[in-house]
Amino acid sequence: MQANHDNVPAPRVPLKMDVEYRRSYARQTTKGTLRNISLTGAFLETTTEMITAADKVIVTFVVSGRR
């Protein structure tokens, strides 16, 4: 997959995956749902915090009990 440099959004992969995330400066994690992902970004759904496009977050995936 190659990144587009002509302002066309990268192809997105739809999914629904529960994740933990935290803002890059935060210590406590929050739960959310990853709705889609691409080379240039992701859509993270949360009900507890307001996240803006400029926020940097660290996302942790848990697969079969492993981080």
Sine and cosine of phi, psi and omega as CSV:
sin_phi,cos_phi,sin_psi,cos_psi,sin_omega,cos_omega
0.00,0.00,0.76,-0.65,-0.01,-1.00
-0.93,-0.36,0.54,-0.84,0.03,-1.00
-0.97,0.22,0.64,-0.77,0.07,-1.00
-1.00,0.04,0.71,-0.71,0.02,-1.00
-0.93,-0.37,0.24,0.97,-0.03,-1.00
-0.92,-0.39,0.56,0.83,0.05,-1.00
0.89,0.46,0.37,0.93,0.11,-0.99
-0.99,-0.12,0.78,-0.62,-0.02,-1.00
-0.86,0.52,0.58,-0.81,0.06,-1.00
-0.93,0.37,0.51,-0.86,0.05,-1.00
-0.86,0.52,0.69,-0.73,-0.03,-1.00
-0.97,-0.25,0.57,-0.82,0.06,-1.00
-0.97,-0.24,0.92,-0.40,0.00,-1.00
-0.95,0.30,0.62,-0.78,0.07,-1.00
-0.32,-0.95,0.14,-0.99,0.10,-1.00
-0.63,-0.77,0.98,-0.18,-0.07,-1.00
-0.73,-0.68,0.80,-0.60,0.07,-1.00
-0.96,0.29,0.73,-0.69,-0.03,-1.00
-0.68,-0.74,0.26,-0.97,0.21,-0.98
-0.95,-0.33,0.60,-0.80,0.01,-1.00
-0.59,-0.81,0.31,-0.95,0.15,-0.99
-0.51,-0.86,0.50,-0.87,0.10,-0.99
-0.92,0.39,0.46,-0.89,-0.14,-0.99
-0.85,0.53,-0.42,0.91,-0.02,-1.00
-0.99,-0.17,-0.06,1.00,-0.08,-1.00
-1.00,0.03,0.38,-0.93,0.05,-1.00
-0.97,-0.22,-0.49,0.87,-0.07,-1.00
-0.99,-0.12,0.65,-0.76,0.03,-1.00
-1.00,0.04,0.37,-0.93,0.04,-1.00
-0.76,-0.65,0.53,-0.85,0.03,-1.00
-1.00,0.01,0.58,-0.82,0.04,-1.00
-0.44,-0.90,-0.05,-1.00,0.02,-1.00
-0.80,-0.60,0.82,-0.57,0.07,-1.00
-0.99,0.13,0.86,-0.51,-0.09,-1.00
-0.99,-0.14,-0.54,0.84,0.12,-0.99
-0.33,-0.94,0.27,-0.96,-0.07,-1.00
-0.51,-0.86,0.51,-0.86,0.06,-1.00
-0.54,-0.84,-0.05,-1.00,0.05,-1.00
-0.90,0.43,-0.46,0.89,-0.11,-0.99
-0.97,-0.26,-0.06,1.00,0.00,-1.00
0.18,-0.98,-0.10,-0.99,-0.02,-1.00
-0.50,-0.87,0.35,-0.94,0.09,-1.00
-0.94,-0.33,0.92,-0.40,-0.02,-1.00
-0.95,-0.32,0.86,-0.50,0.00,-1.00
-0.99,-0.12,0.74,-0.67,0.03,-1.00
-0.59,-0.81,0.48,-0.88,0.02,-1.00
-0.94,-0.33,-0.09,1.00,-0.11,-0.99
-0.96,-0.29,-0.43,0.90,-0.07,-1.00
-0.73,-0.68,0.45,-0.89,0.10,-0.99
-1.00,-0.08,0.86,-0.52,0.02,-1.00
-0.92,-0.40,0.75,-0.66,0.04,-1.00
-0.99,-0.17,0.23,-0.97,-0.01,-1.00
-0.89,0.46,-0.44,0.90,-0.03,-1.00
-1.00,0.09,-0.23,0.97,-0.01,-1.00
-0.92,0.38,0.62,-0.78,0.10,-0.99
-0.97,-0.22,0.80,-0.60,-0.02,-1.00
-0.81,-0.59,0.44,-0.90,0.08,-1.00
-0.94,-0.34,0.85,-0.53,-0.06,-1.00
-0.96,-0.29,0.72,-0.69,0.04,-1.00
-0.92,-0.40,0.82,-0.58,0.06,-1.00
-0.99,-0.11,0.69,-0.73,0.11,-0.99
-0.90,-0.44,0.90,-0.43,-0.03,-1.00
-0.84,-0.54,0.86,-0.51,-0.04,-1.00
0.80,0.60,0.64,0.77,0.03,-1.00
0.98,0.18,0.03,1.00,-0.01,-1.00
-0.93,-0.37,0.62,-0.79,0.03,-1.00
-1.00,-0.05,0.00,0.00,0.00,0.00
